[in-house]
């Protein structure tokens, strides 16, 4: 398409995109424009339309975005001689749009900055971009607004990884800017005289400060730009730019170690008085919301940056702490919570003994630690009082939107974290006393009336629950009184919900407390009430019941009949008032199972039978109705009962009793397997129950395990349920090393893997059945670790390696990770139990496939798999290199040599291969990750390069290997 015609088409598409009434036409225009942006023609068309004085705002914005995107991602498309015309054109556009439109000017500035990232000082000419910019600013003073925007975005682009620059070039660009810091600051200082440019100058200054290097703190302390920013803090209306500068200055002067203090002190001494001068305005009602946030932010930044200094407890630091308490008291939670990170970090500096080691002996450490804890005691006590009221339900809580309710929950979680920090400094018992006083006051105003003011009591209890793990289990002064108050509270649903959770949170205290046993009946009555009030309170009560049965199981062994009554009433009573959901009923099943665990074997066996009976009965009734009717049942009708059996088998820790139970129940399980093998949901539930039975019973299972394996082995051939594979994994883990099980495990493994390899002949099959692939290779890894003597010599081993090679690049995360882990385990075989004797068999399989596997792994690093798989792929490649050393390096050299030098340079290739050589020689993995990561980044830097690399390595063609 000719240039003018294509420009007109772009304009027409933009007009359609923004103005056509038909959605389908707008979508078509959008797709066309996106495709156009990827073409080589987009460079010239966008440039021409930006220089065209008739282009409207929509066209200018689109073309400036296009040009910015092309420079960032596709600069390598251009021949080297195109750089100077492009630079001059962008400069011309920067001049043209120096007064705006702002969106266009920003995009042009970003394009120039991206160009500077790509092009070295030598290639840029004129002494590099900063000297070039200096000349341009002096020769075109009317264009300074545009140049200031460029000055602002330049340092920001150091950290913009959308720019497809090589890592080495990116590091060099950062060094170039750091070395030009004085030039940049002098240019900005020269612009301070123009008051209308002050905001732009300060924003650009803040941007340069983010580089964190290039100018010393002592120089900054006396710099005019710093003086301007700090002096702006006292103006009537806070300047956002000056706040940003001061915030960056605080971060620049952060103290990370004692050696930093003297270096940073000149700057700190300039910053702190100016920020502290804002203290009277922290809770000033005349300040608008943005100013209040800015002030709070500066104090919070100061606390975070100087926490090490503040932790010494000097008089000066305590003034900052008092100011931070005032910020924490702000009526707006968004502002108050800015300080929460400081209180956490300060707690770490006060508590962690490792941070006191410079003091020398233990006595000095303990003395200084205690001194500091005493200094900050009152601050943390005040903090507890301030934040605890933040968790109170608002008056209009019933009308909160889902989003507002989510925010309220996040607020409560954040406050809970602060209370934990306070408990670590003050001790949980001290915080408990503060909160208990609030609870007493709240209960006094609450009364027994359900319509009374319940919210303060609920808030106090929420806070008490938050610190449960930090209250000593021997605490005997406050906790008994807290527990006695619980029964006096009204049964308002939200309050009851928190009461139930609080009971559960203090289950360990109830177990240790001397009067815990006498308190338990009244607390269980509260939980029973919770189970019958609402689904939310029932969920909280069931969870609390589980915690109590877990921690107080020895105390409750004599009350099993009562516990069974609760269990039957809440879970199985028809027409009752209980609101326990099927999911929450599992907490009750778990609770009884843990108490049964404490019984002697004979009693446990009877109790287990009683626990199973109400679960098994409805399953047996469904089976008795015949296979046709049972096949028509909804999956949930079966799984609600099977899931309870799974919990029983998981938590009743009596192996022989569970083995006896599963043997008695096996006919029921088999009937469900036979009739519902097609039903994934039921099979997953049933396999989970079998898995826990196997895990708990172990080798007590006897003949049942053989029947179970025969069942799933046969069903898998026709129904291909992935859960059959993970059940087999559990069996392999328990029985893999048992010689008496070798024959049926060998049959199982060969049958499952042979069938799986047949249904995964292509990458598309892996994509359509990732669950099968995931569980298959998890099982294969288990076989390597627990029964290499069965798996490695088996004829299915080579087939599974071939299958893994096909599926390595599947995009499904879990499936891909399982395959890569399996291959790592194969390469690390000599390290597994009994694996070294099978090394020669492994080598006979891997050697003819090694070059292909290496190539697929390198292709995966280079973009065939997403970057979030980098570590897993790298570890697999390293395992291969460690296992095959010289040969693996030869394979890697062959793969890397296929990649064109335009995509990966000789230097980058050599660095990568050198790293692999170091791994082969025993180097630590963590010490050599950077060059591997760099090669991955280089190959992914833009879509064109990634396609070139993948086309060269052709990983999808590597799974067909020549058998030798």
N, C-alpha and C positions, 0 to 999 in steps of 0.2 A: 504494500500500500504506500502510495507516495506520501511525502512528508506533510504537505498541507492537508491532504485528505485525511491522514491519520489524526492530525491535530483537531480537525473538525469532528471526527468520530469521537474523540475523547470528550470534546465539549458537549456533543449530543448525548453521550452516555452519562455525563455528569448531570446534565439537565434532566434526563430521565430518572436518574437516581434520586434527585432531590425534589422533583416537581411532578412526575407522572402519577396519575391517580391509581394506576393498576399496580398492585403489589407484585405480581408476577413479572411485570416489565422492570420494576425497580430491582428485583432480585437478579434478573438477567443482566441488567446494566452493572450491578455490583460485581457479579462474577466476571464479566468481561473486563472491567477495570482492574480487578485483582490480577487476572491473567496478563493484562497489558503491562502492569508494573514489573512483571518478571522478565519482560522481553528486553532485548538489546536496544530496540527503538525507543524505549521509555526514556533513556538518557537524553536524547536529542529533542524529543517531543516535549518533555517536561521543561527542559531548558528554554526552548523556543517560546513556549506559552508563558513562562515566567517573565521573559523579556518583552512579551507582547503587551502593549499598553491597553489593548482592548479587552484583555482577560478579566473576567469578573472574579469576585472574592472566592467563590466555590472552586473555580479553576485554579486560582493562585494557591489556595490551601492544599488542594489535591496534588498539584504539581510540585509544590515545595516538600510535601511529605514523600512524594515519589522520589525526588532527587536525594533527599536525606536518606531514605531507605536504600537507594541504589549505592550511594557512597558507603554507607555502613556495611552492607552485606555483599555487594556485587562489584566492588572496586576492581577486583582482579579481571573482570571482563574486558576492561579497557586496555589498549596498548599503552606502553610506558610514555609514549610521546603525547598522550591525551591529558596528562596530569596538568601541565601549565595552562592550557586553554580552559580546563575545568576550574582550576584555582582562580584564574582571572575572571571567569564568568561568575563564579560564586561571590567573588569580591565585588563585582559590578552589581550583583543582586543585593548584596548586603548594603551597599551604598544606596541603591534605589529604595529599599524598604527600611531605611534606618529609622523612620518615624512610624513604621507599621505598614500594613496591619500586624499587630503583635504576633499572631499565630504564624504568619508567614515568616516574619523576621526570626522567630525562634527556630523554625525548621531550617532556614538557611544557615543560621549560626551553628546548629547541630551538624549540618552537612560539612561545613568548613572544619569544625572540630574533628569530625570523623576522618576527614581527609588528612588532618595532621597526625592522627593516630596511625594511619597507614604509611605515611611518607616520612622518612627520616630527615633530620636537619639538613644533611648534605644534599639530598634530592629535592628538598623544598626550595633551597637557595635562599639568598638574602639573609643568611644567618639563622634560618629556622623561622617558625611561625611567630615567635614572640618578637623578634627583631622586625620581621615583616609587619606585624601588627603595630609596633611602635612607630614605624615610618608612616603607615597608613593613617594612624590617629593624628599624627602631627601635620600631615598634608591635607587631611579632610576633616577638620574640626566639626563641621556640620553633621558628620556621620557618626560622631562619638556614641550616641545611644545604641546604634547597631553594634559597634565594636565592643561596648561594655557588655552587651549580652553575650558576645563571643567569648570575652574574657571570663564571664561567669561559667559558661558551659564547658570550656576547655578542660579544667581539672576534673569536672564531673565525668567526662568521657573516659577518664583513666579506668573507671570501674564499670563502664558500660560494656557488658559482654555480648551485646547484640552486634557490636562492631567486629567484623570477621578478621581481625588482625591476629597474626601469630603471637603466641605467648611471649616470645623473646622480644618482639617489636613492642608489645604492650608494656613490658617492663622498661624498655628503653625510653618509651614515650614518657612514662612516669618520671624517670631520671631527668629527662630533658626539661620537664616542667619544674621539677624541684630546683634544678640548677638555674632556672629562669625566674625563681620566686621574687628576687629583688627587683627585676625588671617589671614584673607584673604589679608588685605593690607600688612601685614608683609611678607607673602609669595610672593606677587607681588614685594615688595621692594627688597627682596633678589635676584630677577631675573634681576634687573636693570643693574647689572654689565655686563651682556652679551648683547652687543649692538645689536646682531642679534635678540634678543627677545624683544627689546624695544617696537616695534609696538604692539605685542601681549599683552605685559604687560599693556600698556596704554588702549588698547581696553577693556581688562578685568576690569581695574580700572573704566573706564567709565560705564561699566555694573553695577558694585557694587554701584557706586554713584547714580544710578537710584532708589535705594532703599530709598534714601532721609533721612535715619535715621541710627543711630549706631555710628556716629562719629561727634564730635562737630566742628563748623566752626573754632574755634580757633586752634584746633589740625590740621585740614586740611590746615589752612593758613601756617603752618610750616612743612607740610609733604613733604618728598622727592619726592613722586609721583607727587604731585601738582607742586613742583619746576621743575621737569623734563618736565611736560606737558607745563608749561608756558614758560620755556626757549626754548622749541622747536618752539615756535611761531616766534622767530626771525631768525630761520634758513632760508637759501635760498629757500628751497622747503618745503612748509608747510606739516607737517605730518597730515594725516587725523585722525589718532588716537589721536594725541594731541589736535586737534580742537574739537574732540568729548568729550574729557575729560574736556576741558575748558568750552565747552557749558554746560555740566552737572554740572560743578562747579558753573556756573552762575545761573542755575536753582536751585541748592541747596541753593544758597545764596539769592534767591528771597525774596523781602520784601513784606509781605502781610499785615502787620499792623505796627503801630509805635513801638510796643513792640519788633518786630523782628529786628529793626534797630541795636540796640546795640549788640545783639547776633551775627548778621551776619557781622557787620562792619569789624572785623579782616580779614575775607576772602575777602570781597568786596575790601578792601584797597590793597590786594595783586593782585586781578584779574584786576581791572580797569586800572591801569597804563600799565600793559602788553598788554591788548587789545588795549588801546589807542595808544600804540607805533606802531600799524599797520595802523594808520590813513593815513600816507603818501602813503600807497599802495592801498587805496580804489579804486582809479581810475588810478592806475599804469598800463600803456599799456603793460609793460613787463611781468606782471603776467598772467599766463594762466587762462582759464575759471574756472577750479576747485578751484584754489587758490583765485580767485576773489569772488567766491561764498562762500568759507569758511570764508573769511574776512567779507563779508557782513552779513553772518549768525551770527558771533560772536557779531557784533555791534547790530544787530537786537535783538538777545537774551538778550544782556545787556539792551537795551531799554525796552524790555518787562518785564524783571525781576526787574528792578530798577525804573519803571515808577513812583512809589509813591514818591521816593526820588527826581527823576528828576522834578516832578511837583512842587516842592518847588521853583524852579527857581534860585537855587544857582549858583555861578560862575562855580563851578565844573560840575554841571549837564548840564549847557549850552554848555560846551565843548563836552559832549556826544551828545547833540542835534545837534550841528553843524556837528559832524561826521556823524550822521544819515541823515542829509540833503545831505551830500556828497554821502552817499550810495544811497539815493533816486535819485540822479542825474546820477547814473551809466547808461551807454548806454544800458546795457542789462536789459530788464524789469524784468526778473526773479530775478535779484539781487536787483534792485530798489524796487520792490514790497515786499521784505522781511521786509521793514520798515513800511508797511501800518498798520499792526496790532498795532504797537507802537503809531502811530499818532492817531489812534482811541482811544486806552486806555488813552493816555495823554489827549485827548479831554474830556473824561469822568471825569478824575480826576480834570480837570480845571473847568468844567461846573457844575457837580452835587453838589448841595448845601449840601446834606447829608454828603458829605465827609469833610465838613468844621465844623461840629457841635462841635468838640472838642475845637474850638476857643471861644465858649461861646456865647456872645450876637450877635444880628443881625448886629449891626454896625461893629463889628470886622470881622464877616464873610464876609460882603459885601466888606469891605476894602481889606482884604486879597485876596478875589476872583478877584477883579478888578486889584490888583497889579500883580497877576500871569498872568491874561489875557494880561496885558500890556507887561509883560516880554516876553511872547511867541508870541506876535503879529507878529513881523517881521519874525519869524521862519515859521509860518503858511502862511504868505504872500509869502515867498520864495517857500514854498511847492506847493502852487497853481500854481505858474509860472513853477515850475519844472514838475509837473505831467500833466498839461493841454496839453502839446505837445505830450504826449504819446498816445492820442486817434486819432491822425491824420491817415487817410488811407495811407497805404504804396503805393509806386509808382506802384507796381505790383499787386494792389488789385484785378484786373480783373482775374489774374491767380492763386489766392489763392485756395488751395484745401479746401474741406469742413471742414477738421479738422483744418487747419490754420485759416479759417474764424471764426470757433467756438472759437479758442484761442484769436483772435483779439477782438471778442465780449466780452469775459471774461475780457480781459485787460481793455476795456472801462467801463465795470460794476465796476471793482475794482477801477479805477480812479474816477468814479462818487462817490463811497463811500468815498474816501479820500476828495473829494471836499465838500461833505456834512459835514464831520468832521471839515474841515476848516471853513465852513459857520457857524457852531455852535460856534466856538471859536471867529471868527472875525466879524460875522454878515453877513447875505446873501448879503446886499447891498455893503459891502466892497469887498467881493469876486466878485460880479457882476462887479464892477468898474475895477478890475484887468483883468477880462475876456473880458470886453467890449473893453479895449485898444487893446487886442490881436485881437478882431474881426475887429476893425477899421483898424489896420495894414493889416489884411488879405484881407479885402474888397478893400483896396487901390491897392493891387497887383492882385486882382481878376478880376476887370473890369466886363463888362456885357457879355463878350464873353463866350459861353458855354464851349469852349475848353481851357479857361484860368485856372490859378492855383486856383482851388476851394477848395482844401483839407484843408488848414489852416482855412478858413472861416467855413467850416463844423465842424472842430475840436473845434473851439471857441464856435460855436453855441451848439454843443453837451454838452459842459461843462456848458454853460449858462442854458440849459434845465435841467441838472442834479441838479442844486441848486434852481429850481423854487419854491419848497415848503418853502424855507428859505429866499426868497426875500420878504420884506414887501409889502403887497398889496397896500400900500400908496406911494411906491417908485415913485418919479416923476422926478428924474434927469436923470437916465440912460435908464430905460426901454422904454420911448417914443422914444429915439434915436435908441435903438435896433430894435424896431418895424418898424421904418421908413426905416431902412437899409434893411429889409427883402425883400421889393419889388425891390430893386436895384440889388439883387443877381442873377446870371445866373440860368437858370432852369436845371442845371445838375442833373440827377436823385438822386444820393446819397445826394447831398446838399439839393435838394428840399424835400427829405424824412425827413431830420433833421429839415429843416425850418418848415414843417408842424407840426412835433411833438413838436417843440418849441412853436409854436402858441398855440397848445392845452395845453401845460404845464403851460402857463401863462394866462389861461382862467379866473382864479379868479382875477388876476391883471387887466385884461381887464374889468371885471365887476365893480371893485371899481374905476378904473382910471377915472378922470374927462373928458378925451378925448377918453375914450374907445369906445364910440358909433361912433365917427367920424373915428376912426382907423378901425373898424370892416369891412366895405365894402372892403377895399383894402386887408385885411387879408383873407377874404372869397374868393376873387378873386384868391389869391395864392392857397387856398385849392382846388378851382375848377380846377386850373391848375394841381395841384397834382393828382386829381382824373382822369385826362385824360392823364397822362404821362406814368405810368407803374403800374403794380399791386401792387408793394411795396409802391410806392408813394401814390397810391389810398388808400391803407390800412391806411397809416399814416394820410392822409388828412381826411378820414372818421372818424378816431378816434379823431382827433383834432376837427372836426365839432361837434362831440358828446360832447366833453368837453366844447366847447364854448356855445352850446345850453343848457347844464346843468347849467353852472355857470352864464351865461348872459341871462337866460330865460326871466327875466322881461324886459330887454332891447329889446329882440327880439320879444316880443308879437305883436308889431305893424308891424313886417316885415314877417308875416306868409306867405303871397303870394310869397315873394321871396324865402323863405325856401322851400315851396312846389315846386317851380320851380326847385331848386337844386335837391330836392328829386326825382322828376319825371325824370329830365334829367339824373341823375346819375344811377337810378335804372331801369327805365322803357323805356327810349327813345331807339327806335330801330335804329340801324345803326349809333349811336352817337360815339363820341370819348372817352367816359368814360370807365375806366378800373376797376370799383369797382366790386369786386367779390360778390357772393351771401352772403358769410359769413360776409364780411365787410359792405354790405348794411344794416345789422342789426344795425350798429352804427348810420346810418342815420335815420332808423325807430325810434330808441331810442331817437335820438336828437329831432325829431319833437314831439315825445310823451311827452317829458319833457317840451317843450314849450307850448304844448296844455294844460298841467296840470295847467299852470298859468292863463289860460283864465277863464272868468266867465262861469258858467255851460251851459248856452244856446249856447254861442259861442263854447265852448269845444265840445258840442254834434255834432255840424255841422262840426267842424274841424276833429273830430274823424271819422265821416262818410266819409269825403274826404280822410282821411289817409287810411281807410280800403278799399275804392272802388277799387283802382288799384290792391289790393291784392286779393280781393274777385272775381273780374271779371274772371280771368283765371280759378279759381276753379269752378265757376259756368259753364263756358264753357265746362270744362272736364266732369262735371256731366251731362250736356245736351247731351253729346255724347252717353250716355247710360252706364249701368253698365258693359257691356262686354268690351268696349273700355277703360273705366276708370280702370277696373281691370287689363288691360294690360300695363298701363302706368308705367314708372319707378318711384320708390318711390321718387326720388329727384325732379321729375316734380311737385309733390304735396307738399313735405315738404318745398321747397324753399319759398312757399307762406304761408304755415301754420306757419312756424317759425317766419315770419314777424308779423303775427297776434298775436302770443304768446308775442312778444316784445311789441306790441301795448297795449295788455291787461295788461302787467306787468308794463309799465311805464306811461301810461295815468292814473293819480291818480284822476279820477272822477268816483266814484263807480256807481252812477246811470247811467251815460253815457255808461260805459262799460257793465253794466247789460243789458241796452237796446240794445247795439250792439250784445251781445252774444245771446240775445233772437231772434233778426232778423236773425242772422247767423246760428242759431241752425239747420234749415233744411239742410243747406249745410254740417254742421258738421255730422249730422245724416246720410246723404247719404254716406259720406266718411267712417264713422264707419261701416255701413252696407255692403259696397262693399269691403273695404280693411281691414277687421278685422283680416285677416290672415297675414298681412304685418306688421312686428314688427317695422320697421323704420317709416312708416307712422303713426302707432298707437302711438308710443312714441312722435312724433311731435304733434299729435293732442291732446293727453292727457296733454302734457306740456301747450298747448294753453288753454285748459280747466282749468288746474290747476291755471294759472295766472288769468284767468277770475274769478274763484271762489275766489281767494285770494284778488283781487282788489274789486270785487263787494260785497263780503260778503253776507249779508242777503237781499240785493236788488235783488238777482237773481230770486226770486219768483218761478214760476212754472218751469222755465228752469232747475233748479237743480234736480227736481224730474224726468224730462225726461232724463236728463244726467245719473242719477244713474240707472234708469231702463234700459237704453241702455247698460251701461258697465256691469251691473249685469247679463244681459242675454248673452252678447257676451263672458263674461269670462268663462261661462260653457263649451263653445265649443273651444274657441281659446286660453285661458290661457296666455294672454299677461300680463306680470308683471306690465306694466305701468297702467293697470286698477286698480291695487292695490295701486300704489302710488297716483293716482288721488283720489281714495277713502280716502287715508290718509289726503289729503288736505281738503276734504269735512268734514271728522270727526273733524278736527281741528276747522273749522269755525262753523259747525252746531251741533256738538256733544252735547252741553249743551242746545240746543233749544228744548223744550218739543214738539213743533208742528212738529218736524222732526223725533220724536222717532220711529214711525212705519216704515217709509221707510228706516231709518238707520238700524233698527233691521233686517229688511229683507235683506238689503245689506250685513251686517256683517255676518249673518248666512249663506247666500248663498255663499259668497266669501270664508269664512273659511272652510265650509263643503267641498266645491270642492277642496280646496287646501290640506286639510288633506287627502283626497282620493288619490291625485296624489303623495303624499310624504310618502308612507308606509315604506320605507327603507332608510338607509343612502345612498345607491347608487342613489336613486331618488333625494336626496338633492344634491348630487355631480353633477348629470346631469342637474338639474334645480336650480342652486344657486340663480339666479335672482328672481325666484318665492319665494324661501325661504326667501331671504333678504327682499323683499317688503311685504311679508305676515306678518312677525314678526315686521317690522316697523309699519305696520298698526295696529297690535295687541297692540303694545306699545302706539300708539296714542289713541286707544280705552280705555286703562286703564287710560290715563291722562285726556281725554276729555269726555268720556261717559261710565264710569264704570257701571252706572245704566243699560245700554243696554247690555254690553259685559259680565260682570261677572255672572249674573244670567242666561245667555244664555246657551242652551245645547251644544253649540260649544266650550265653555271654557275648559271643561275637555279634549275634543278631541285635542284642540290646545296645551294643556300642554303635552299630550302624544306625539304629533307630535314634539314638541320642544325637548323632551327627546331623540327622535330618532336622531334629527339633530344637537345636541350640538357639536358633534365631527366632523362635516363636515369641511374639510380643507379649504374651500373657506373663506377668511378673513371676507368679508362683511356679508355673510350669517351667519357665526358663531357668529359674534359680534351682529347681530340683534337678534338672538335667545337668547344669553346670556343677552342682555339688556332687552329683553321682560321678561325673568325670574326674573331679578332684579326688574323690575317694578311690577311684581306680588308679590314678597316678600315685596316690599316697598309700597304696596297698601294703607295701612292706612295713608301714607303721601301724597297721591294724593287727589285732590279735590273731596270730597264726597265719597272717597274710603273706609273709616273706617266702614261704615254701611254694607259693603259687605265682611268684614273680615271672618265671619263664613262660608260663601259660599266658599271663597278661601281656608280656612283651611280644609274643607271637601274634597276638591279636592287634596290639596298638602299633607296632612298627610299620606295617604296610599302610596304616591309616594315619600315621603321625603327621605327615606333611599336610594332609587335608584338614585334620583337626586343628593344627596350628593356624592354618590359613583362615578357617572359620572363626577361630577365637580372635585373631587379629582383626578380621573384618567386623566382628562384634564390637571390639574396642573402638573401631574406626567409624561406627555409625549404624551397623546392621541391627544393633540393640540400643535402646534408649540409654542415655548417659547415667541414669540412676542404677544401672546394672554394672557400672564400671568396676566396683570393688570385687564383685563376685566373678566377673569375667577375668579380671586381673589375677585373682587368686588361682583360678583354674589354669591359666597360662603359666603362672609361676610353678604350680605343682607339676605341670608337664615338663617344664625346663629342669626342675630339680630331679625329676625321674629319669630324663633322657639326655640331659646335659649337652654334650657336643653335638649329638644328633639333633636335638631340639633346636639348638642355635642354628644349625644348618637349615632346618625347616623354616625357621623364622626369617633367615636371610633370604631364602627363596621367595617367601611371601612378600616381604617388604620390597624386594627388587621389582615386583610387578607394578608397584604404585608409581605413577609418573612423577618426575621431579618437580613439576609445576604444582603438584598437590602437597608433596612431602619432600623437603630438601634433603640433600646428602647429609648435612649436619644433623638434621632431626632424625633421620633414619639411623645414623651411626650412634647417636646418643641412646636411642631406643634399644638397639642391639647390644650396646655396651651394658646397659642396665640388665638385660636378660643374662648376659655373661656373668655379671656380678651375682645374680640370683643363683645361677648354676654353681657358683663358687661358695655359696653359703651366706650371702649377704642378708641382712635383716630386711624383711618386706617393707616395713614402714620407712626405712631409710632411702628406698629407691623408687617410691611411688611417683614422685614428681615428673620424671621424664616419660613415664608411661602415660600419665594424665595429660601431659603436653602433646604427645602424639595423638591421643584421642581428641583433644581440643582442636589441633591443627586439621585433622581429617573431618571435623564437624563444623568448621568455621563458617561455611555457608552451604546452601543446598547444592550448588554446582560442584564444589569440591567433594562433597559427600558422595554425590552420584559418580564422579570420576573414580573415586577410591573403590566404591562398591562394584562398579563395572570392571575394575581391574582385578579385584580379588574374587569376585563371583562366588560368594559363600554358598548360595543356593545350589550351585552345580557341584559342590565338593562332597556331597554325601554318597555319591556313587564311586566306590573305590575298587581298584583291581585286587581281587583276592589272590594271595600268594601262599 
